[in-house]
Amino acid sequence: MRSMRTWALGAVALVASAALAQGNDKPAPNTPAPAAATTPAAALPAGAALTKSDVDVWLDGYMPYALRSGDIPGAVVTVVKDGQLLTARGFGYADVAKRTPVDPYRTLFRPGSVSKLVTWTAVMQQVEAGKLDLDADVNRYIDFKIPPRNGQPVTLRQIMTHTAGFEETGKDVIFYDPDHLRPLGDFLKASQPVRIYDAGTTPAYSNWATALAAYIVERASGQSFDDYVDSHIFAPLGMTNATFRQPLPKQLVGQMATGYPKPGTAAAFELVGPAPAGSLSASGVDMAKFMLAHLQGGELGGKRILSPQIAAMMHNSPLDKVNPQSLIPPLNRMELGFFETNVNGHEVIAHLGDTVAFHTSLHLFINDHVGLYVSFNSPGKMGAVGALRTSLFEDFADRYFPGKPVTARVDAQTAKQHAQMMAGTWRNSRRSETNFLALAGLLGPTEVTVDEKGNLVVPSLKTPGGRPREWVEIAPFVWRDRFGHEQLAAKVVDGKVVRWSIGGISPFMVFDRVPASISPSWLTPATYLSLAVLALTFLAWPIGWAIRRRYKASLNLSGRPLTVYRATRIAAGLVVGVVIGWAAMITAMFANLRNLSGVLDPYLVLLQILSIVVLIGAVGVAGWNLWLAQHDGRKWTSKLWAVLILLATLIILYVGYSYSLLSISTKY
C-alpha cells in the first residue's frame, strides 16, 4: 500500500547504497588502534583467520548487495578482537538525499534496546558501590509503590532478567514531538503497568521495567541518568560520540544518521519515552569501545567501569540466582542484562535493538575475546533487516568460529508423537492483558501444527527466504532448523507440553497455551459469525422496509413487539458499529506513532464508554426480543433467529470482557 512517490524514493535509496560498494574506513583520535592483520592462535583452525584484511574483504562482498536487495540505505559494522578495534566500516548512506556516507567514527545510529546494556552497566556499578541490592524489594529505592503480586515484590535481578512479571505497554514508547518528553520519574508514575505473572516465573520483556532500573540509579547516585552515564561510562571509555539525551545535544545533531521507517521515507529524530530502555545515539566506533570494555572485564585503556567480578556476574550469572523455572534448556538464557546467543559451541552474549527506523545487534564471543556490532537505519523492504541482522551474525560465526554439524536425531515415530503434542494455539508471554492491546491475542495467536509426514510446523517462524522453517527433532522435545542454527524446545509437565520457545527469543519471551475459554480457534470464528448475524439483522430492517413499501405489505407488528423489533435492529447495528470503531481505533493507533502518545485518548474513552453501554445493552434488548418471540406466536424461523441474535450479542460482550475492551482507561 505504498504510493508511487514512496517507491521512487525507495529506488533512490537502493541506488545510493549501491554507490558505496566499499565501506568508509578512516582513523580518528582517541580510538584503539586496529589489530594487526595476523593469523590468530585460533582454537578452531577450521575457521578463517579473523584478521582485518579478511573481515574487510568478507564485509565488502556481503554488505553492499545485502543493503541493495533489502532496500536499506545504510549500515555501520564494527568488529573488535583481543582488546583492539579490528575494523570499523560504514556502508551506504547516512542521509540519502544529501548523499552523506556512513562514517563509522562519527555517524550516530540509534541502537534501540542495545541501549539497555549501558543501563544495566550503570545498575551494576551501583551494586558494586554497595548502594543497590539485586535481590531487595525495589520499593526500597523509589518514591512510589509497586504492588506485590501474590505477596512477592519486584527485585532488580528480576528486572534485569525480564522476569518481574509486567505486562507489555505501548503508549509513549516512541514519538517525535519533544514537547511530549517528561522527566523519567513522571513517566514511570504515569504509566506503571500491571504485573500479570508471579515474580521469577515467566520471561516477559519490559521497556518500562528497564526505565525503572535507571530511575533507581538516579535516586541512588543523586544524578540524572543522562549525567550519570556521561560521567561514569561514556567519559571513562572515551565515548565522545554517544549520548542518551533527547533531543540530541547541538554538537551532535549534524552527525545523526537519518532514519527511514519505510524505504525512501525519511523520518524525524525518534524520541523514546522510557528513555534508558532505548534512547542511546552512538557511533559504531564508540559502541566498539563499549564492547571492548565488557570483553576485558570492565576495563579499557586503563580506565575501569566495572570490577572483573561484577563484569563476570553480568556475563554469566549463576543459575541458582536466576529462577530455573523460567528457562527451557537447552535454549539460550538471560544473564544480568545480556542474553545468550550461543552459536557453534561458542559462548556468546548479546543484545538486539529496534526503534521504528533503526535496527541493531551486538554480540560478544565472550571466551574468544571478539565482538561484532551492526546497526542499520531502516527496516528495509518487507522488514528485510530482521533476517539480514541474524544472518550476518550467523554467517560471521560460521566463517570464523565454525562448529561441528549436529547429526543427532529422534526416531521418526517418537518425533511424530512429540510434534503432535506441540500442536495447538499459543500466546506470547510478552503481551498486554488489562487494556485493549490484549486484543492482539485474538487477532494474532501463534499456531503450531503437524504436516502430513508428522513434522513440526510453526507457520510464523520463517527462514530468511520467507518459507516456514523445517524442524528436525535432535533430542526429546528439542528441535533444530534443518538448514540453520535456530533451536526450538518445549517444557513438558505431567506428560503435556506447557511452554516452548526458540533460542533467539527464549531469554525474554516464551509461548504458553491459550486457555480454552479464550482460544481463537473457536472464539475467532464465533466472533465473525456473530458479527454476520448482527449485520444481517440490522441490514434486514431497511431492506425489509423497502420491500414492504414496494409491495404495499405491512410488518404485522404493533405496540411493544414493534418497539422491541426496532430496538433489536438498532442494538445490532450499534454493536457492529462499536466493533468497527475498535478496528478503526487500533488501525489509527499503529498507523501513526503520534497516535500512541495520547492524541486519541478522548476518542478511546468515548469508545470504551460506548462499548460498555452498547454491548451490555444489546444483550438486554436481545434477551427481551427472544422472550417476546417465544410468547407472541411468531414462526419457528423468527424464534431461531432471535436465539441467534442473543447468542451473537453474548459472544461479542464476552470478547469485549475477555480482551479488556470494557475498562475505561488510557493506560496501554
DAHU-V689798 format. One record per backbone hydrogen bond with DSSP energy under -0.5 kcal/mol. CO is the residue of the C=O (numbers start at 1). NH is the residue of the N-H. If there is no record, write none. Layout:
# DAHU-V689798
CO/NH
CO/NH
This chain:
# DAHU-V689798
3/7
4/8
5/9
6/10
7/11
8/12
9/13
10/14
11/15
12/16
13/17
14/18
15/19
16/20
17/20
19/21
20/92
24/90
28/31
33/85
36/38
40/42
43/45
44/47
49/51
51/55
52/56
53/57
54/58
55/59
56/60
57/61
58/62
59/63
62/66
63/67
64/68
65/69
66/70
67/71
67/72
68/71
70/381
73/93
74/377
75/91
76/375
77/89
78/373
79/86
79/87
80/371
81/84
84/81
84/86
85/35
87/79
89/77
90/24
91/75
92/102
94/258
95/99
95/100
96/99
99/101
100/94
100/95
102/104
103/106
103/107
104/285
108/257
109/111
109/282
111/114
112/115
113/116
114/117
114/118
115/118
115/119
116/120
117/121
118/122
119/123
120/124
121/125
122/126
123/127
124/128
125/129
126/131
126/132
127/130
133/136
134/157
136/156
137/140
138/141
138/142
145/147
149/152
152/149
154/138
155/159
156/160
157/161
158/163
158/164
159/162
160/337
162/204
163/200
165/196
165/197
170/173
173/273
175/271
176/178
177/180
178/181
183/187
184/188
185/189
186/190
187/191
194/167
194/196
198/201
198/202
203/510
206/210
207/211
208/212
209/213
210/214
211/215
212/216
213/217
214/218
215/219
216/220
217/221
218/222
218/223
224/228
225/229
226/230
227/231
228/232
229/233
229/234
230/235
233/237
234/238
234/239
235/238
238/240
239/242
241/283
243/281
249/252
249/253
250/253
250/254
252/255
253/256
255/108
259/267
260/379
262/265
264/266
265/262
267/259
271/175
271/273
273/275
274/277
275/278
275/279
281/243
282/109
283/287
284/288
285/289
286/290
287/291
288/292
289/293
290/294
291/295
292/296
293/298
293/299
294/297
298/305
298/306
300/303
303/300
307/311
308/312
309/313
310/314
311/315
312/316
314/336
318/321
318/322
319/322
321/323
323/326
324/327
328/331
333/340
335/337
338/335
339/350
343/346
346/343
346/348
347/366
347/367
348/341
349/364
350/339
351/362
353/360
358/355
359/376
360/353
361/374
362/351
363/365
363/372
364/349
364/366
365/368
365/369
365/370
369/82
370/365
371/80
372/363
373/78
374/361
375/76
376/359
377/260
379/385
380/383
381/384
383/386
383/387
384/388
385/389
386/390
387/391
388/392
389/393
390/394
391/395
392/396
393/397
394/398
395/399
396/400
397/401
399/48
405/407
411/415
412/416
413/417
414/418
415/419
416/420
417/421
418/422
419/422
419/423
424/448
425/514
426/446
427/512
429/431
431/168
435/438
436/439
437/440
438/441
439/442
439/443
440/444
445/447
446/426
448/424
449/457
451/454
455/451
456/471
457/449
458/461
460/462
461/469
463/466
467/463
469/471
470/482
472/474
472/480
473/410
475/478
477/490
478/474
478/475
479/488
480/472
481/484
486/481
487/503
488/479
489/501
491/498
491/499
493/496
496/493
496/498
498/513
499/491
500/511
501/489
502/505
502/506
505/508
505/509
508/205
510/429
511/500
512/427
515/518
516/519
519/522
519/523
520/524
520/525
522/526
523/527
524/528
525/529
526/530
527/531
528/532
529/533
530/534
531/535
532/536
533/537
534/538
535/539
536/540
537/541
538/541
538/542
539/543
540/544
541/545
542/546
543/547
544/548
545/549
546/550
547/551
548/552
548/553
549/552
558/561
558/562
559/563
560/564
561/565
562/566
563/567
564/568
565/569
566/570
567/571
568/572
569/573
570/574
571/575
572/576
573/577
574/578
575/579
576/580
577/581
578/582
579/583
580/584
581/585
582/586
583/587
584/588
585/589
586/590
587/591
588/592
592/595
593/596
594/597
594/599
595/600
596/172
598/601
600/604
601/605
602/606
603/607
604/608
605/609
606/610
607/611
608/612
609/613
610/614
611/615
612/616
613/617
614/618
615/619
616/620
617/621
618/622
619/623
620/624
621/625
622/626
623/627
624/628
625/629
626/630
627/631
628/631
628/632
629/634
635/639
636/640
637/641
638/642
639/643
640/644
641/645
642/646
643/647
644/648
645/649
646/650
647/651
648/652
649/653
650/654
651/655
652/656
653/657
654/658
655/659
656/661
656/662
657/660
663/665
666/668
668/170
